[in-house]
């Protein structure tokens, strides 16, 4: 198998940024590697990442590719898929790829069962040991596999979003907090922030 070509120091730095090493971060490291090969690194806002999950992988993408929420070039879609789209604004090149489920192998099923038990009632010492070993095994497999073994290419679903804009803020009539104009709601001629408009303010 052909493993990652990324500098180990970069991987170590991404791990430190995230806080720990895990299979999800390994997926993100390899997704970032593929993005760097296909569209390059985002020195500013030229590269846009559209991610369809909020799992650990996103931290590796932020750190290694340079796409962040603050710059407006990291877009989160709550679809629950290990799918990643990268778009280069200057020429419109776009790639979307999704993690192949088979990359996890039987270890993925074991982790799924242990994770359910962990949430429901906790793990025994032996199960905890198995959990740690299996996670390490999956992460190792991801890092040692070739990129085509990990990801399947799909057509990009959407164009690059517009560049981040600085918009005016309006004061919410209920809570008094400044809110971006495009995120306010009008109710009975009052300008409200979303939580107040939904009765959660």
N, C-alpha and C positions, 0 to 999 in steps of 0.2 A: 504494500500500500504506500501511497505517496502522502506524507503528512504535511503539516503547515510549513510555509516558507517564511512566516513572520519571525522577526527578531524576538528571541525569548525575553529580552528585557522589556519589549513592548507588551508582551503577554503578562509578564509579572506586574507591570505598571497598571494594566487594565484590571488585573485581579485585585490589586491594592485599592484601586478606585472603587470597585464593586464591594470589596470587603471580604470575599472568600472565593475559593475556586469551586466550581460545580458544573454539572452537565449543561445547564442553561447558559452559563457564561461561555463555556466551550463552543456552543452553537453560535453565540454572538461573535466570538473571536473569528470563527470560520466564515460567518456571514460578512463580517467586516473585511476579512481578507479577500473574499470574492468581490465585494463592492470596490475595494481599492484597485483590484485588477481591472474591473469593468469601467468604472467612471472616475476613479481617483479620490483624493481626500478633499474635504470641504475646508479650504482655508478661510472662507467666509460663508456666504450663503449659496454658492454656485451648485453645490451638491445637496439634494434633498433626500431624506430617508422617510419613507412611509412604512410604519411598522404595524402589524396586525395583532400584536400581543404586548402585554406589559411585563413580561417575565425578564429574568436576569440578563438575557441576551442584549437587551437594549442598552445596558450600561457599557458593554464592550463596543457597541456601535457608536455611542456618544464619544467614548474615549478615543477609539482608533480611527473613526471616519470623520469625526468633528462635526456631526449633526447634533444640534441641541434644541431643546424647547425654547430657550431664551433667544436664540437667533431666528427662530421660526422655521428652521429647516429640518426639524424632527416632528413628523405628524403621526399621531397615535390614532389608530382605528381600533375600536374595541370589538374585534371579530373572533378573538380566541384562537388565532392560527399562527403557527411559527412561519409566517410569510413576511418577506421584506422586499420593498421596492426602493430602488435608488434611481434618481433622475439627475442628469447633468443639465442645468438650465441653459448653458451657453450654446449647446447644439441639440438639446432635446433627447439625447440618448437616455433610454430608460430600460432597466432590467428588473424583473420580479422573479423571486425564487422562493420556494417553499421547502421546508425540511422534510426529507423522506422519512416516513415512520419506521421503515426497516432499519435505519441507522442505529436505533436503540436496541434492536434484536429482542431476545427473551428477557434481557435485563430491564427493558422498558416495562414489561408486564410485572416483573417482580417489584420494581419501584412503585408502580401504580398501586399494587396491593398493599405494600408497606406504607405508602403515603396515606391511604384511606384509614388504615389501622392507627397510624400516628395521630391523625386528626380526631378519630373516634375515641380511642382509649389509651393511646401511647404505645410505645414499643418496649419489649423486653430487652435485656442487655444483649442477648444473642441477635435479636432482630435489629437492634441499633447497629451492631457490628456489621450485619449483612447489608443494612441500608447504606452505611458508609462505604463498604467495599464495592457495592453495586454502582453507586454514584461515581466512584473513582474509575470503575471499569468502563462505564458509559462515556465519561469525559475523555478517557484515554482513547477509546475507539473513535470518537469524534475528531480528536486532534490528529490521529494517525491515518484517517481515511482521506481519500482524494475528494476534492470539492464536488465533482459530479456524483460521488457516492453519497454525499450528504444532502445535496440540494437538487431539486428539479426546477428547471427554468419554465416560467409561465409568461404569457403576455402581460405587460403592464396594464393596469386597469384604469389609471387616471393620469392626467397631465400634471406637470409641476404646479403646485399652488402658487398664488401670487406671493411676492416677497413681503416680509413682515412690514406692517405699517404702524405708525404711532398715531393713535386716534384720540379724540377728545374724550374726557370723562364727564359723566353727569352724576349728580348727587342723588342717591336713592331717597325717595320721600319717606320711607319707613325707617331705615336704619341709619341714614345719614352718611353712608360710606360711598366714596367716589367709585364709580363703576364705568368700564369702557362702554362708550355709547352703543356699540353694536351688540352688547350683551345685556342691555336693559329691556324691560317690558313696560308697556303702557297699560294701566288698569284704572278705569274711572278717571282718566285724565291725569293720573299720577305716574311719575317715572319711578320704576322699581327695579332693583337688582333681581337676579333670577331666584335666589333663595327666598326673598321677601314675597315675590310674585307667586311662589309656590307654597307660601305659608310656612317656610322653614327659617325665616329670618330671625 
